[in-house]
Amino acid sequence: MPNAGTTYRRLTTERLARAAAAVLLGAVAVVHILELGDQLAENKLVGYAFIALIAAAVIAAAALIAVPSPRVWGPVGVLAAGALAAYLLSRTTGLPTDSLEVGNWNCTLGIAALTTETLVLSIVTWQLWRRRTAPEPSATAVAEDAEL
């Protein structure tokens, strides 16, 4: 059974991971906002997908901060993995309505998006792995942690 110190460290690490992932999701939203005008002008379907990603990233960031449940990590991971997959498809095979970006690996905003989405996915993977390998804190340990 974990002691109060272990529980405190675990909860602090969880909070820091949530904050870092929320900030990175904010960066994902900002990167896509910066590119949104060009995407809407070139290909409305991709532009609408950007709007959906921006909204989803903001909602996911808010959920990470506001919802203490570990169940938030799964949807955040799916969001980051989906964004990464869409980017990779846009640069390799092209998207169903857009093949203009195929081979364009030198886009600064694209590299920023890849970086932030990969970091979010890394944090999600780490948090989900920690949950599988670490014992859950007991109610007594959590109550002792509240007294610290």
C-alpha positions in Angstrom: 0.0 0.0 0.0 1.5 3.4 -1.0 2.2 5.8 1.8 1.1 9.5 1.8 4.4 10.7 0.3 4.1 8.3 -2.6 0.5 9.4 -3.2 1.5 13.0 -3.0 4.2 12.6 -5.6 1.9 10.6 -7.8 -0.8 13.3 -7.7 1.7 16.1 -8.2 3.1 14.2 -11.3 -0.4 13.7 -12.6 -1.2 17.4 -12.2 2.0 18.4 -14.0 1.4 16.0 -16.8 -2.2 17.4 -17.2 -0.9 21.0 -17.2 1.8 20.2 -19.8 -0.6 18.3 -22.0 -3.1 21.1 -21.8 -0.5 23.7 -22.8 0.6 21.5 -25.7 -3.0 21.2 -26.8 -3.3 24.9 -26.7 -0.2 25.1 -29.0 -1.8 22.6 -31.3 -4.9 24.9 -31.5 -2.7 28.0 -32.1 -0.7 26.3 -34.9 -3.8 25.4 -36.7 -5.4 28.8 -36.2 -2.4 30.3 -37.8 -2.8 28.1 -40.9 -6.6 28.2 -40.9 -7.0 31.1 -43.4 -4.8 29.5 -46.0 -6.6 26.1 -45.6 -10.0 27.6 -45.9 -8.9 29.5 -49.1 -7.3 26.4 -50.7 -9.5 23.6 -49.5 -12.7 24.2 -47.5 -12.9 20.6 -46.3 -9.4 20.6 -44.8 -10.2 24.1 -43.3 -13.3 22.7 -41.7 -11.2 19.8 -40.3 -8.8 22.4 -38.9 -11.8 24.1 -37.2 -12.9 20.8 -35.7 -9.3 20.0 -34.5 -9.0 23.5 -32.9 -12.3 23.1 -31.1 -11.4 19.5 -30.0 -8.0 20.6 -28.7 -9.4 23.4 -26.7 -12.1 21.1 -25.2 -9.5 18.4 -24.4 -7.2 21.0 -22.7 -10.1 22.2 -20.6 -11.1 18.6 -19.7 -7.5 17.8 -18.6 -7.6 20.8 -16.2 -11.2 20.4 -15.0 -11.9 16.7 -15.0 -9.9 14.7 -12.5 -10.8 11.4 -14.0 -8.0 9.3 -15.7 -10.6 8.5 -18.4 -9.7 11.9 -20.0 -6.3 10.6 -21.2 -7.8 8.1 -23.7 -9.7 10.7 -25.8 -6.8 13.1 -25.6 -4.5 10.4 -27.0 -7.0 9.6 -29.8 -7.1 13.3 -30.7 -3.3 13.6 -30.9 -2.9 10.4 -32.8 -5.6 11.4 -35.3 -4.0 14.8 -35.9 -0.6 13.1 -36.4 -2.2 10.5 -38.8 -3.9 13.2 -40.8 -0.7 15.2 -41.1 1.3 12.2 -42.2 -1.4 11.2 -44.8 -1.5 14.8 -46.1 2.3 14.6 -46.8 2.5 11.0 -48.1 -0.6 9.9 -50.0 -2.6 13.1 -49.8 -6.1 13.6 -48.3 -9.2 12.8 -50.3 -9.8 16.4 -51.4 -6.2 17.7 -51.2 -3.0 16.5 -52.7 -1.2 19.9 -52.7 0.8 19.1 -49.6 2.2 15.8 -50.7 6.0 15.9 -50.1 5.9 19.2 -48.3 7.9 18.2 -45.2 9.6 21.7 -44.8 6.5 23.6 -43.6 7.4 25.3 -40.3 3.9 25.2 -38.9 3.6 21.6 -39.9 6.8 20.7 -38.0 5.4 22.6 -35.0 2.2 20.7 -35.2 4.0 17.4 -35.5 6.1 18.2 -32.5 3.3 19.3 -30.2 1.1 16.4 -31.2 3.9 13.9 -30.7 4.6 15.4 -27.2 0.9 15.2 -26.3 0.8 11.6 -27.4 4.0 10.9 -25.4 2.5 12.3 -22.2 -0.7 10.3 -22.8 1.3 7.1 -23.3 3.3 7.8 -20.2 0.3 8.5 -18.1 -1.6 5.4 -19.3 1.5 3.3 -18.7 1.9 4.7 -15.2 -1.7 3.8 -14.4 -1.2 0.2 -15.5 2.0 -0.3 -13.5 1.4 1.7 -10.3 -1.0 0.6 -7.6 -4.0 2.8 -7.0 -3.8 4.9 -3.8 -6.0 3.7 -1.1 -8.8 6.0 0.3 -6.7 6.3 3.5 -3.6 7.4 1.6 -5.6 10.0 -0.3 -7.1 11.3 3.0 -3.6 11.5 4.5 -2.5 13.3 1.4 -5.2 15.9 1.9 -3.8 16.6 5.4 -0.3 17.4 4.0 
